[in-house]
Amino acid sequence: MKNFSFLMITVFASLLLIKPALAVNADHLPKYSKVYDEKSDPFKDANAAIKLAQETQRNVLIEIGGNWCSWCKKMDAFLAKNPEVYQKLHDEFVLLKVSVSDSNENEAFMKSLPPVLGYPHMYVSTSSGKMILSKDTAELLSGEQYSKKQWLAFLNKWQSSAVKG
């Protein structure tokens, strides 16, 4: 019995040392990871996303778009229909959705980023806030559909080196 107890304690302790995959539950994601909110302060949300990224050793994926954007809706639908991609996205990145619209262009925030040619547009930032990628999401398409293969390759390439190592 002593050996069994020792074995169980050893197994439990070793499991704590292994970084588990984060089980993504949309209810537990921050609001800035779930919706484009025209009333939200993108600087405040970005600071919160960076803090969470530091705590969880992930990069930040900044998604610029809006509720008016048909391709943004298609991307959200694609992610909802592809749980493997959705899970990987949220396991390896802190998603920050920033709304731009006619009623709120978030001009000051957008001026701090490289130019956007279309929507949705994505940026990848390290957990220290260093911008490392500006990406047109058209590169994630295969024909007129978002591609699971393209998405997974993108996520694998730009995940935090802390996650890779």
DSSP file (Angstrom, degrees, kcal/mol; ACC not computed):
  #  RESIDUE AA STRUCTURE BP1 BP2  ACC     N-H-->O    O-->H-N    N-H-->O    O-->H-N    TCO  KAPPA ALPHA  PHI   PSI    X-CA   Y-CA   Z-CA
    1    1 A M     >        0   0    0      0, 0.0     4,-2.5     0, 0.0     5,-0.2   0.000 360.0 360.0 360.0 -38.8    0.0    0.0    0.0
    2    2 A K  H  >  +     0   0    0      1,-0.2     4,-2.7     2,-0.2     5,-0.2   0.924 360.0  49.6 -61.0 -44.0    2.9    2.4    0.8
    3    3 A N  H  > S+     0   0    0      1,-0.2     4,-2.7     2,-0.2    -1,-0.2   0.894 110.2  50.6 -62.0 -40.1    4.4    1.8   -2.6
    4    4 A F  H  > S+     0   0    0      2,-0.2     4,-2.7     1,-0.2    -1,-0.2   0.926 111.3  47.8 -64.2 -44.4    1.1    2.5   -4.3
    5    5 A S  H  X S+     0   0    0     -4,-2.5     4,-2.4     2,-0.2    -2,-0.2   0.922 113.3  48.0 -62.2 -44.2    0.6    5.7   -2.4
    6    6 A F  H  X S+     0   0    0     -4,-2.7     4,-2.5     2,-0.2    -2,-0.2   0.915 111.8  50.3 -62.2 -42.9    4.2    6.8   -3.2
    7    7 A L  H  X S+     0   0    0     -4,-2.7     4,-2.7     2,-0.2    -2,-0.2   0.921 110.9  48.7 -61.0 -45.1    3.6    5.9   -6.9
    8    8 A M  H  X S+     0   0    0     -4,-2.7     4,-2.7     1,-0.2    -2,-0.2   0.902 112.0  48.4 -64.0 -41.2    0.3    7.9   -7.0
    9    9 A I  H  X S+     0   0    0     -4,-2.4     4,-2.7     2,-0.2    -1,-0.2   0.909 112.8  48.9 -64.6 -41.9    2.0   10.9   -5.4
   10   10 A T  H  X S+     0   0    0     -4,-2.5     4,-2.3     2,-0.2    -2,-0.2   0.922 112.7  46.8 -64.0 -45.0    4.9   10.7   -7.9
   11   11 A V  H  X S+     0   0    0     -4,-2.7     4,-2.0     2,-0.2    -2,-0.2   0.932 113.8  48.2 -63.1 -45.8    2.5   10.4  -10.9
   12   12 A F  H  X S+     0   0    0     -4,-2.7     4,-1.5     1,-0.2    -2,-0.2   0.924 112.2  48.8 -61.4 -45.5    0.4   13.3   -9.7
   13   13 A A  H  X S+     0   0    0     -4,-2.7     4,-1.0     1,-0.2    -1,-0.2   0.892 110.4  50.7 -62.8 -39.9    3.5   15.5   -9.0
   14   14 A S  H  X S+     0   0    0     -4,-2.3     4,-0.9     1,-0.2     3,-0.4   0.857 106.0  56.0 -68.2 -33.0    4.9   14.7  -12.5
   15   15 A L  H  < S+     0   0    0     -4,-2.0     3,-0.4     1,-0.2    -1,-0.2   0.845 102.5  56.3 -65.6 -32.3    1.6   15.6  -14.1
   16   16 A L  H  < S+     0   0    0     -4,-1.5    -1,-0.2     1,-0.2    -2,-0.2   0.798 104.4  53.3 -67.7 -27.5    1.8   19.0  -12.5
   17   17 A L  H  < S+     0   0    0     -4,-1.0     2,-0.4    -3,-0.4    -1,-0.2   0.708  93.5  82.7 -81.0 -20.5    5.2   19.6  -14.1
   18   18 A I  S  < S-     0   0    0     -4,-0.9     0, 0.0    -3,-0.4     0, 0.0  -0.719  88.7-121.3 -86.0 130.0    3.8   18.9  -17.6
   19   19 A K        -     0   0    0     -2,-0.4     2,-0.1   144,-0.1    -2,-0.1  -0.597  33.9-144.5 -72.0 110.9    2.1   21.8  -19.2
   20   20 A P        -     0   0    0      0, 0.0     2,-0.2     0, 0.0    -1,-0.0  -0.395  21.1 -99.5 -75.9 154.3   -1.4   20.5  -19.9
   21   21 A A        -     0   0    0      1,-0.1     2,-0.5    -2,-0.1    67,-0.0  -0.544  43.6-115.5 -65.9 134.5   -3.4   21.5  -22.9
   22   22 A L        -     0   0    0     -2,-0.2     2,-0.8    65,-0.1    -1,-0.1  -0.626  21.3-132.8 -75.9 121.2   -5.8   24.2  -21.8
   23   23 A A        -     0   0    0     -2,-0.5     2,-0.6     1,-0.1    -1,-0.1  -0.660  25.5-137.8 -75.4 112.4   -9.3   22.9  -22.2
   24   24 A V        +     0   0    0     -2,-0.8     2,-0.5     3,-0.0     3,-0.1  -0.607  27.0 177.0 -80.8 120.3  -10.9   25.8  -24.0
   25   25 A N    >>  -     0   0    0     -2,-0.6     3,-2.4     1,-0.1     4,-0.6  -0.980  24.6-147.2-119.8 114.7  -14.4   26.6  -22.7
   26   26 A A  G >4 S+     0   0    0     -2,-0.5     3,-0.9     1,-0.3    -1,-0.1   0.784  96.9  64.1 -54.8 -29.1  -15.7   29.6  -24.5
   27   27 A D  G 34 S+     0   0    0      1,-0.2    -1,-0.3    -3,-0.1    -3,-0.0   0.779 103.9  47.6 -65.3 -25.2  -17.6   30.7  -21.4
   28   28 A H  G <4 S+     0   0    0     -3,-2.4    -1,-0.2     2,-0.1    -2,-0.2   0.464  88.0 104.2 -97.3  -2.2  -14.2   31.1  -19.6
   29   29 A L  S << S-     0   0    0     -3,-0.9     5,-0.1    -4,-0.6    61,-0.0  -0.499  83.0-100.5 -74.7 148.1  -12.5   33.2  -22.3
   30   30 A P    >   -     0   0    0      0, 0.0     3,-2.1     0, 0.0     4,-0.5  -0.335  32.7-112.1 -63.0 153.0  -12.2   36.9  -21.7
   31   31 A K  G >> S+     0   0    0      1,-0.3     4,-1.9     2,-0.2     3,-1.7   0.870 117.4  61.5 -54.9 -38.8  -14.8   39.0  -23.5
   32   32 A Y  G 34 S+     0   0    0      1,-0.3    65,-3.5     2,-0.2    -1,-0.3   0.639 102.3  53.0 -66.9 -12.0  -12.1   40.5  -25.8
   33   33 A S  G <4 S+     0   0    0     -3,-2.1    -1,-0.3    63,-0.2    -2,-0.2   0.535 114.2  40.9 -94.0  -8.7  -11.4   36.9  -27.1
   34   34 A K  T <4 S+     0   0    0     -3,-1.7     2,-0.3    -4,-0.5    -2,-0.2   0.783 113.4  22.9-110.2 -34.9  -15.0   36.2  -28.0
   35   35 A V     <  -     0   0    0     -4,-1.9     2,-0.8    62,-0.1    -1,-0.2  -0.935  66.7-114.3-139.3 154.8  -16.6   39.3  -29.6
   36   36 A Y        -     0   0    0     -2,-0.3     2,-0.6    62,-0.1    31,-0.1  -0.831  38.8-168.3 -83.0 115.3  -15.9   42.5  -31.5
   37   37 A D    >   -     0   0    0     -2,-0.8     3,-1.3    60,-0.3    62,-0.4  -0.919  16.5-164.5-114.8 109.3  -17.0   45.1  -29.0
   38   38 A E  T 3  S+     0   0    0     -2,-0.6    -1,-0.1     1,-0.3    68,-0.1   0.746  91.6  50.4 -61.9 -24.6  -17.3   48.6  -30.4
   39   39 A K  T 3  S+     0   0    0      2,-0.1    -1,-0.3    65,-0.0     2,-0.1   0.542  87.8 105.9 -92.9  -7.9  -17.5   50.1  -26.9
   40   40 A S  S <  S-     0   0    0     -3,-1.3    59,-0.1     1,-0.1     3,-0.1  -0.405  74.6-121.6 -75.0 148.6  -14.4   48.3  -25.6
   41   41 A D     >  -     0   0    0      1,-0.2     4,-2.6    -2,-0.1     5,-0.2  -0.813  19.4-159.6 -88.8 108.9  -11.1   50.1  -25.0
   42   42 A P  H  > S+     0   0    0      0, 0.0     4,-2.4     0, 0.0    -1,-0.2   0.799  89.7  54.9 -65.0 -27.3   -8.6   48.2  -27.2
   43   43 A F  H  > S+     0   0    0      2,-0.2     4,-2.2     1,-0.2     5,-0.2   0.927 110.8  44.8 -68.6 -43.8   -5.6   49.6  -25.2
   44   44 A K  H  > S+     0   0    0      2,-0.2     4,-2.1     1,-0.2    -1,-0.2   0.930 115.7  47.4 -63.0 -46.1   -7.1   48.2  -21.9
   45   45 A D  H  X S+     0   0    0     -4,-2.6     4,-2.7     1,-0.2    -2,-0.2   0.894 110.5  52.4 -62.9 -39.9   -7.9   44.9  -23.6
   46   46 A A  H  X S+     0   0    0     -4,-2.4     4,-2.7    -5,-0.2    -1,-0.2   0.907 108.8  49.9 -63.9 -41.7   -4.4   44.7  -25.1
   47   47 A N  H  X S+     0   0    0     -4,-2.2     4,-2.2     2,-0.2    -1,-0.2   0.909 112.7  47.1 -62.9 -41.2   -2.8   45.2  -21.7
   48   48 A A  H  X S+     0   0    0     -4,-2.1     4,-2.4     2,-0.2    -2,-0.2   0.903 112.4  49.9 -66.3 -40.7   -5.0   42.5  -20.2
   49   49 A A  H  X S+     0   0    0     -4,-2.7     4,-2.6     2,-0.2    -2,-0.2   0.909 111.1  48.7 -64.7 -41.9   -4.3   40.2  -23.2
   50   50 A I  H  X S+     0   0    0     -4,-2.7     4,-2.4     2,-0.2    -1,-0.2   0.906 110.5  51.1 -65.2 -40.8   -0.5   40.7  -22.8
   51   51 A K  H  X S+     0   0    0     -4,-2.2     4,-2.2     2,-0.2    -2,-0.2   0.933 112.6  46.0 -61.3 -45.0   -0.7   40.1  -19.1
   52   52 A L  H  X S+     0   0    0     -4,-2.4     4,-1.8     1,-0.2    -2,-0.2   0.891 111.0  53.2 -64.4 -39.2   -2.6   36.8  -19.7
   53   53 A A  H  X>S+     0   0    0     -4,-2.6     5,-2.1     1,-0.2     4,-0.8   0.895 109.4  48.9 -62.7 -40.2   -0.1   35.9  -22.4
   54   54 A Q  H ><5S+     0   0    0     -4,-2.4     3,-0.5    73,-0.3    -2,-0.2   0.919 111.7  49.0 -64.7 -43.1    2.8   36.4  -20.0
   55   55 A E  H 3<5S+     0   0    0     -4,-2.2    -1,-0.2     1,-0.2    -2,-0.2   0.804 121.7  34.2 -66.2 -29.5    1.1   34.3  -17.3
   56   56 A T  H 3<5S-     0   0    0     -4,-1.8    -1,-0.2    -5,-0.1    -2,-0.2   0.328 106.3-119.6-111.6   5.6    0.4   31.5  -19.7
   57   57 A Q  T <<5 +     0   0    0     -4,-0.8     2,-0.3    -3,-0.5    -3,-0.2   0.925  68.4 129.5  55.8  51.6    3.5   31.7  -21.9
   58   58 A R      < -     0   0    0     -5,-2.1    -1,-0.2    -8,-0.1    35,-0.2  -0.868  57.6-116.4-126.8 162.6    1.6   32.4  -25.1
   59   59 A N  E     -a   93   0A   0     33,-1.2    35,-2.4    -2,-0.3     2,-0.5  -0.497  33.0-113.6 -85.8 166.9    1.7   34.9  -27.9
   60   60 A V  E     -aB  94 125A   0     65,-3.1    65,-2.7    33,-0.2     2,-0.7  -0.909  19.0-156.5-105.2 129.8   -1.2   37.3  -28.6
   61   61 A L  E     -aB  95 124A   0     33,-2.3    35,-2.9    -2,-0.5     2,-0.6  -0.931  11.1-158.9-104.1 112.5   -3.1   37.0  -31.8
   62   62 A I  E     -aB  96 123A   0     61,-2.9    61,-2.3    -2,-0.7     2,-0.6  -0.831   5.0-165.6 -95.7 122.0   -4.8   40.4  -32.5
   63   63 A E  E     -aB  97 122A   0     33,-2.9    35,-2.9    -2,-0.6     2,-0.5  -0.933   2.2-161.1-112.6 115.1   -7.7   40.0  -34.9
   64   64 A I  E     +aB  98 121A   0     57,-3.5    57,-2.0    -2,-0.6     2,-0.3  -0.832  43.3  89.9 -98.0 128.7   -9.0   43.3  -36.4
   65   65 A G  E     -a   99   0A   0     33,-2.2    35,-2.6    -2,-0.5     2,-0.3  -0.890  52.8-122.5-179.2-150.4  -12.5   43.2  -37.8
   66   66 A G    >   -     0   0    0     -2,-0.3     3,-1.3    33,-0.2     6,-0.2  -0.989  32.7 -94.4-173.7 169.2  -16.1   43.9  -36.8
   67   67 A N  T 3  S+     0   0    0     -2,-0.3    34,-0.1     1,-0.3    -1,-0.1   0.681 120.8  57.3 -68.1 -18.3  -19.6   42.6  -36.6
   68   68 A W  T 3  S+     0   0    0      4,-0.0     2,-0.6     5,-0.0    -1,-0.3   0.589  83.8 102.9 -83.7 -14.1  -20.3   44.1  -40.0
   69   69 A C    <>  -     0   0    0     -3,-1.3     4,-1.9     1,-0.2     5,-0.2  -0.619  54.6-163.1 -86.0 115.0  -17.6   42.1  -41.7
   70   70 A S  H  > S+     0   0    0     -2,-0.6     4,-2.1     1,-0.2    -1,-0.2   0.883  93.1  50.5 -64.7 -38.0  -18.8   39.1  -43.7
   71   71 A W  H  > S+     0   0    0     48,-0.2     4,-2.2     2,-0.2    -1,-0.2   0.822 107.1  54.7 -71.0 -29.2  -15.3   37.5  -43.8
   72   72 A C  H  > S+     0   0    0      2,-0.2     4,-2.4     1,-0.2    -1,-0.2   0.912 109.3  47.9 -65.1 -42.1  -15.0   37.9  -40.0
   73   73 A K  H  X S+     0   0    0     -4,-1.9     4,-2.4     2,-0.2    -2,-0.2   0.893 110.9  51.1 -64.7 -40.0  -18.3   36.0  -39.7
   74   74 A K  H  X S+     0   0    0     -4,-2.1     4,-2.5     2,-0.2    -1,-0.2   0.893 110.2  49.6 -64.1 -39.0  -17.0   33.3  -42.1
   75   75 A M  H  X S+     0   0    0     -4,-2.2     4,-2.5     2,-0.2    -2,-0.2   0.923 111.1  48.5 -67.4 -42.9  -13.8   33.0  -40.0
   76   76 A D  H  X S+     0   0    0     -4,-2.4     4,-2.2     2,-0.2    -2,-0.2   0.908 112.8  48.8 -61.3 -41.6  -15.8   32.7  -36.8
   77   77 A A  H  X S+     0   0    0     -4,-2.4     4,-1.8     2,-0.2    -2,-0.2   0.901 110.0  51.9 -64.8 -40.7  -18.0   30.1  -38.4
   78   78 A F  H  X S+     0   0    0     -4,-2.5     4,-0.8     1,-0.2    -2,-0.2   0.936 110.6  47.5 -59.7 -47.4  -14.9   28.2  -39.7
   79   79 A L  H >< S+     0   0    0     -4,-2.5     3,-0.6     1,-0.2     7,-0.4   0.883 110.3  52.4 -63.4 -38.4  -13.4   28.1  -36.2
   80   80 A A  H 3< S+     0   0    0     -4,-2.2    -1,-0.2     1,-0.2    -2,-0.2   0.843 112.1  46.0 -65.3 -32.7  -16.7   26.9  -34.7
   81   81 A K  H 3< S+     0   0    0     -4,-1.8    -1,-0.2     1,-0.2    -2,-0.2   0.534 110.6  56.4 -87.6  -7.0  -16.8   24.1  -37.2
   82   82 A N    XX  +     0   0    0     -4,-0.8     4,-2.4    -3,-0.6     3,-0.7  -0.695  60.4 174.6-126.2  78.5  -13.2   23.1  -36.7
   83   83 A P  H 3> S+     0   0    0      0, 0.0     4,-2.9     0, 0.0     5,-0.2   0.788  78.2  60.0 -58.7 -29.6  -12.7   22.4  -33.0
   84   84 A E  H 3> S+     0   0    0      2,-0.2     4,-2.0     1,-0.2     5,-0.1   0.922 111.0  40.4 -63.8 -42.4   -9.1   21.2  -33.5
   85   85 A V  H <> S+     0   0    0     -3,-0.7     4,-2.8     2,-0.2    -1,-0.2   0.922 115.9  50.6 -70.5 -45.0   -8.2   24.6  -34.9
   86   86 A Y  H  X S+     0   0    0     -4,-2.4     4,-2.2    -7,-0.4     5,-0.2   0.924 112.5  47.2 -57.9 -46.6  -10.2   26.5  -32.4
   87   87 A Q  H  X S+     0   0    0     -4,-2.9     4,-2.3    -5,-0.2    -1,-0.2   0.929 113.2  47.6 -62.4 -46.6   -8.6   24.5  -29.5
   88   88 A K  H  X S+     0   0    0     -4,-2.0     4,-2.2    -5,-0.2     5,-0.2   0.906 109.7  54.2 -63.2 -42.1   -5.1   25.1  -30.9
   89   89 A L  H  X S+     0   0    0     -4,-2.8     4,-1.4     1,-0.2    -1,-0.2   0.945 115.7  37.7 -55.6 -50.5   -5.7   28.8  -31.4
   90   90 A H  H  < S+     0   0    0     -4,-2.2    -1,-0.2     1,-0.2    -2,-0.2   0.742 114.8  54.5 -80.0 -22.7   -6.8   29.3  -27.8
   91   91 A D  H  < S+     0   0    0     -4,-2.3    -1,-0.2    -5,-0.2    -2,-0.2   0.874 121.7  28.3 -71.0 -37.1   -4.2   26.9  -26.3
   92   92 A E  H  < S+     0   0    0     -4,-2.2   -33,-1.2    -5,-0.2    68,-0.7   0.499 122.8  39.1-109.4  -5.7   -1.3   28.6  -27.9
   93   93 A F  E  <  -a   59   0A   0     -4,-1.4     2,-0.7    -5,-0.2   -33,-0.2  -0.976  67.0-129.6-139.8 153.5   -2.5   32.2  -28.3
   94   94 A V  E     -a   60   0A   0    -35,-2.4   -33,-2.3    -2,-0.3     2,-0.5  -0.946  36.4-140.4 -96.7 117.7   -4.4   34.8  -26.3
   95   95 A L  E     -a   61   0A   0     -2,-0.7     2,-0.5   -35,-0.2   -33,-0.2  -0.685  19.3-172.7 -86.0 127.7   -6.9   36.1  -28.9
   96   96 A L  E     -a   62   0A   0    -35,-2.9   -33,-2.9    -2,-0.5     2,-0.5  -0.951   6.5-161.6-120.8 108.4   -7.6   39.8  -28.8
   97   97 A K  E     -a   63   0A   0    -65,-3.5     2,-0.5    -2,-0.5   -60,-0.3  -0.803   6.7-167.0 -91.4 124.9  -10.5   40.9  -31.1
   98   98 A V  E     -a   64   0A   0    -35,-2.9   -33,-2.2    -2,-0.5     2,-0.3  -0.960  12.6-139.2-116.0 124.3  -10.4   44.6  -31.9
   99   99 A S  E     -a   65   0A   0     -2,-0.5     2,-0.4   -62,-0.4   -33,-0.2  -0.621  19.4-179.3 -84.3 134.8  -13.5   46.2  -33.5
  100  100 A V        +     0   0    0    -35,-2.6     2,-0.3    -2,-0.3     5,-0.3  -0.999  21.0 143.9-127.5 134.1  -13.3   48.7  -36.2
  101  101 A S        -     0   0    0      3,-1.5     3,-0.3    -2,-0.4     5,-0.1  -0.943  63.6 -91.6-156.5 173.1  -16.5   50.2  -37.6
  102  102 A D  S    S+     0   0    0     -2,-0.3     3,-0.3     1,-0.2    -1,-0.1   0.857 126.4  47.5 -61.1 -35.0  -18.0   53.3  -38.9
  103  103 A S  S    S+     0   0    0      1,-0.3    -1,-0.2     2,-0.0     2,-0.2   0.710 130.5  15.6 -82.5 -19.6  -19.2   54.2  -35.4
  104  104 A N        +     0   0    0     -3,-0.3    -3,-1.5     1,-0.1    -1,-0.3  -0.715  57.0 174.9-155.5  99.8  -15.8   53.5  -33.8
  105  105 A E        -     0   0    0     -3,-0.3     5,-0.2    -5,-0.3    -3,-0.1   0.510  38.1-136.1 -82.4  -4.7  -12.7   53.2  -35.9
  106  106 A N     >  +     0   0    0    -68,-0.1     4,-2.6     3,-0.1     5,-0.2   0.923  36.9 175.7  45.6  49.3  -10.4   52.9  -32.8
  107  107 A E  H  >  +     0   0    0      1,-0.2     4,-2.1     2,-0.2     5,-0.2   0.856  67.0  51.1 -56.8 -46.0   -8.2   55.3  -34.7
  108  108 A A  H  > S+     0   0    0      1,-0.2     4,-0.6     2,-0.2    -1,-0.2   0.912 114.2  44.7 -62.6 -41.9   -5.5   55.7  -32.0
  109  109 A F  H >4 S+     0   0    0     -3,-0.2     3,-1.1     1,-0.2     4,-0.2   0.926 112.3  51.3 -67.1 -44.2   -5.1   52.0  -31.5
  110  110 A M  H >< S+     0   0    0     -4,-2.6     3,-1.4     1,-0.3    -1,-0.2   0.822 102.5  60.3 -65.3 -31.0   -5.0   51.3  -35.3
  111  111 A K  H 3< S+     0   0    0     -4,-2.1    -1,-0.3     1,-0.3    -2,-0.2   0.737  97.2  61.3 -66.8 -21.7   -2.3   54.0  -35.8
  112  112 A S  T << S+     0   0    0     -3,-1.1    -1,-0.3    -4,-0.6    -2,-0.2   0.520 101.6  65.8 -81.7  -4.4   -0.1   52.0  -33.4
  113  113 A L  S <  S-     0   0    0     -3,-1.4     3,-0.1    -4,-0.2    21,-0.0  -0.764  96.3 -91.6-114.7 158.6   -0.2   49.0  -35.9
  114  114 A P        -     0   0    0      0, 0.0    -1,-0.1     0, 0.0    -2,-0.1  -0.303  67.0 -75.3 -59.2 156.2    1.1   48.4  -39.4
  115  115 A P        -     0   0    0      0, 0.0     2,-0.4     0, 0.0    -4,-0.0  -0.154  41.6-137.1 -60.1 149.0   -1.6   49.3  -42.0
  116  116 A V        -     0   0    0      1,-0.1     3,-0.1    -3,-0.1     5,-0.0  -0.901  15.2-173.2-105.7 132.9   -4.5   47.0  -42.7
  117  117 A L        -     0   0    0     -2,-0.4     2,-0.3     1,-0.3    -1,-0.1   0.694  69.4 -11.7 -96.9 -23.2   -5.5   46.4  -46.3
  118  118 A G  S    S-     0   0    0      2,-0.0    -1,-0.3     0, 0.0    19,-0.1  -0.963  84.5 -58.1-164.8 174.4   -8.7   44.4  -45.5
  119  119 A Y  S    S+     0   0    0     -2,-0.3   -48,-0.2    -3,-0.1   -54,-0.1  -0.931 102.3  33.0-124.9 146.1  -10.7   42.7  -42.8
  120  120 A P  S    S+     0   0    0      0, 0.0    17,-1.0     0, 0.0     2,-0.4   0.602  78.3 172.3 -72.8 155.6  -10.3   40.5  -40.9
  121  121 A H  E     -BC  64 136A   0    -57,-2.0   -57,-3.5    15,-0.2     2,-0.4  -0.974  14.4-152.3-129.9 145.0   -6.6   41.2  -40.4
  122  122 A M  E     -BC  63 135A   0     13,-2.7    13,-3.7    -2,-0.4     2,-0.3  -0.906  11.1-172.9-124.4 149.2   -4.3   39.6  -37.9
  123  123 A Y  E     -BC  62 134A   0    -61,-2.3   -61,-2.9    -2,-0.4     2,-0.5  -0.959  14.6-145.5-128.8 150.2   -1.2   40.5  -36.0
  124  124 A V  E     -BC  61 133A   0      9,-1.9     8,-3.2    -2,-0.3     9,-1.3  -0.982  19.1-178.0-117.7 131.7    0.9   38.4  -33.7
  125  125 A S  E     -BC  60 131A   0    -65,-2.7   -65,-3.1    -2,-0.5     6,-0.2  -0.937  25.4-120.1-123.9 146.6    2.6   39.9  -30.7
  126  126 A T    >   -     0   0    0      4,-2.6     3,-1.9    -2,-0.4   -67,-0.1  -0.290  39.2 -99.0 -73.6 171.1    4.9   38.3  -28.2
  127  127 A S  T 3  S+     0   0    0      1,-0.3   -73,-0.3   -74,-0.2    -1,-0.1   0.620 125.9  59.3 -69.5 -10.9    3.8   38.3  -24.5
  128  128 A S  T 3  S-     0   0    0      2,-0.1    -1,-0.3   -75,-0.1   -78,-0.1   0.440 123.5-104.8 -93.5  -0.3    6.1   41.3  -24.1
  129  129 A G  S <  S+     0   0    0     -3,-1.9     2,-0.5     1,-0.3    -2,-0.1   0.515  70.6 146.3  93.5   5.8    4.1   43.2  -26.6
  130  130 A K        -     0   0    0      1,-0.0    -4,-2.6     2,-0.0     2,-0.4  -0.663  48.2-129.8 -80.2 123.4    6.6   43.0  -29.5
  131  131 A M  E     +C  125   0A   0     -2,-0.5    -6,-0.3    -6,-0.2     3,-0.1  -0.575  35.2 166.4 -73.3 126.8    4.8   42.8  -32.9
  132  132 A I  E     +     0   0A   0     -8,-3.2     2,-0.3    -2,-0.4    -7,-0.2   0.483  58.2  25.4-120.6  -7.0    6.2   39.9  -34.9
  133  133 A L  E     -C  124   0A   0     -9,-1.3    -9,-1.9     2,-0.0     2,-0.4  -0.960  43.7-167.8-160.4 139.5    3.7   39.5  -37.7
  134  134 A S  E     -C  123   0A   0     -2,-0.3     2,-0.4   -11,-0.2   -11,-0.2  -0.999  29.9-175.1-120.9 124.0    1.1   41.4  -39.7
  135  135 A K  E     -C  122   0A   0    -13,-3.7   -13,-2.7    -2,-0.4     2,-0.5  -0.974  28.5-141.7-134.9 128.7   -1.1   39.0  -41.8
  136  136 A D  E >   -C  121   0A   0     -2,-0.4     3,-1.8   -15,-0.2   -15,-0.2  -0.737  21.7-141.1 -77.6 126.1   -3.8   39.2  -44.3
  137  137 A T  G >  S+     0   0    0    -17,-1.0     3,-2.1    -2,-0.5    -1,-0.1   0.618  92.0  82.9 -70.8  -9.8   -6.2   36.4  -43.5
  138  138 A A  G >  S+     0   0    0      1,-0.3     3,-1.5   -18,-0.2    -1,-0.3   0.784  80.4  67.9 -60.6 -24.2   -6.7   35.8  -47.3
  139  139 A E  G <  S+     0   0    0     -3,-1.8    -1,-0.3     1,-0.3    -2,-0.2   0.604  92.5  59.6 -70.6 -10.0   -3.5   33.7  -46.9
  140  140 A L  G <  S+     0   0    0     -3,-2.1     7,-2.9    -4,-0.1    11,-0.3   0.301  90.1  98.8 -98.5   7.9   -5.5   31.3  -44.8
  141  141 A L  E <   -D  146   0B   0     -3,-1.5     2,-0.4     5,-0.3     5,-0.3  -0.638  53.9-163.1 -95.7 151.9   -8.0   30.6  -47.6
  142  142 A S  E >  S-D  145   0B   0      3,-3.3     3,-1.2    -2,-0.3     2,-0.5  -0.921  78.2 -42.8-127.0 104.5   -8.1   27.7  -50.0
  143  143 A G  T 3  S-     0   0    0     -2,-0.4     4,-0.1     1,-0.2    -2,-0.1  -0.647 124.6 -24.9  71.8-126.0  -10.4   29.0  -52.8
  144  144 A E  T 3  S+     0   0    0     -2,-0.5     2,-0.3    -3,-0.1    -1,-0.2   0.207 126.1  77.1-103.7  13.1  -13.3   30.7  -51.1
  145  145 A Q  E <  S-D  142   0B   0     -3,-1.2    -3,-3.3   -67,-0.0     2,-0.2  -0.924  85.3-107.7-125.0 147.2  -13.0   28.8  -47.8
  146  146 A Y  E     -D  141   0B   0     -2,-0.3     2,-0.5    -5,-0.3    -5,-0.3  -0.520  41.4-130.3 -67.2 143.5  -10.8   29.0  -44.8
  147  147 A S     >  -     0   0    0     -7,-2.9     4,-2.7    -2,-0.2     5,-0.2  -0.854  12.6-153.8-106.9 126.7   -8.4   26.1  -44.8
  148  148 A K  H  > S+     0   0    0     -2,-0.5     4,-2.7     1,-0.2     5,-0.2   0.916 101.4  51.1 -59.3 -43.6   -7.8   23.8  -41.8
  149  149 A K  H  > S+     0   0    0      1,-0.2     4,-2.2     2,-0.2    -1,-0.2   0.923 111.7  46.1 -61.5 -45.8   -4.4   23.0  -43.2
  150  150 A Q  H  > S+     0   0    0      2,-0.2     4,-2.4     1,-0.2    -2,-0.2   0.908 113.4  49.6 -64.8 -42.5   -3.4   26.6  -43.7
  151  151 A W  H  X S+     0   0    0     -4,-2.7     4,-2.9   -11,-0.3     5,-0.2   0.938 111.7  47.4 -62.1 -48.0   -4.7   27.6  -40.2
  152  152 A L  H  X S+     0   0    0     -4,-2.7     4,-2.6     1,-0.2    -1,-0.2   0.897 112.1  50.1 -63.7 -39.3   -2.9   24.8  -38.4
  153  153 A A  H  X S+     0   0    0     -4,-2.2     4,-2.2    -5,-0.2    -1,-0.2   0.925 112.2  48.4 -63.2 -43.5    0.4   25.6  -40.3
  154  154 A F  H  X S+     0   0    0     -4,-2.4     4,-2.0     2,-0.2    -2,-0.2   0.940 112.9  46.9 -60.9 -48.8    0.0   29.3  -39.4
  155  155 A L  H  X S+     0   0    0     -4,-2.9     4,-1.0     1,-0.2    -2,-0.2   0.901 112.7  49.7 -62.8 -41.5   -0.7   28.5  -35.7
  156  156 A N  H  < S+     0   0    0     -4,-2.6     3,-0.3    -5,-0.2    -1,-0.2   0.900 112.0  48.5 -62.7 -40.9    2.3   26.1  -35.5
  157  157 A K  H  < S+     0   0    0     -4,-2.2    -2,-0.2     1,-0.2    -1,-0.2   0.872 119.3  35.3 -68.5 -37.6    4.6   28.6  -37.1
  158  158 A W  H  < S+     0   0    0     -4,-2.0    -1,-0.2    -5,-0.2    -2,-0.2   0.368  84.0 119.5-106.5   4.6    3.7   31.6  -34.9
  159  159 A Q  S  < S-     0   0    0     -4,-1.0   -66,-0.1    -3,-0.3  -101,-0.1  -0.270  79.4 -79.3 -64.3 160.3    3.0   30.0  -31.5
  160  160 A S    >>  -     0   0    0    -68,-0.7     4,-1.9     1,-0.1     3,-0.8  -0.280  29.8-130.3 -61.3 142.0    5.2   31.1  -28.7
  161  161 A S  H 3> S+     0   0    0      1,-0.2     4,-2.4     2,-0.2    -1,-0.1   0.771 110.2  63.7 -64.1 -24.5    8.7   29.6  -28.5
  162  162 A A  H 34 S+     0   0    0      2,-0.2    -1,-0.2     1,-0.2  -104,-0.1   0.854 105.4  44.8 -66.1 -33.4    7.9   28.9  -24.9
  163  163 A V  H <4 S+     0   0    0     -3,-0.8    -2,-0.2     2,-0.2    -1,-0.2   0.890 113.9  49.4 -75.3 -39.9    5.1   26.6  -26.1
  164  164 A K  H  <        0   0    0     -4,-1.9    -2,-0.2     1,-0.2    -3,-0.2   0.891 360.0 360.0 -65.5 -40.0    7.3   25.0  -28.7
  165  165 A G     <        0   0    0     -4,-2.4    -1,-0.2    -5,-0.1    -2,-0.2   0.456 360.0 360.0 -87.0 360.0   10.2   24.3  -26.4
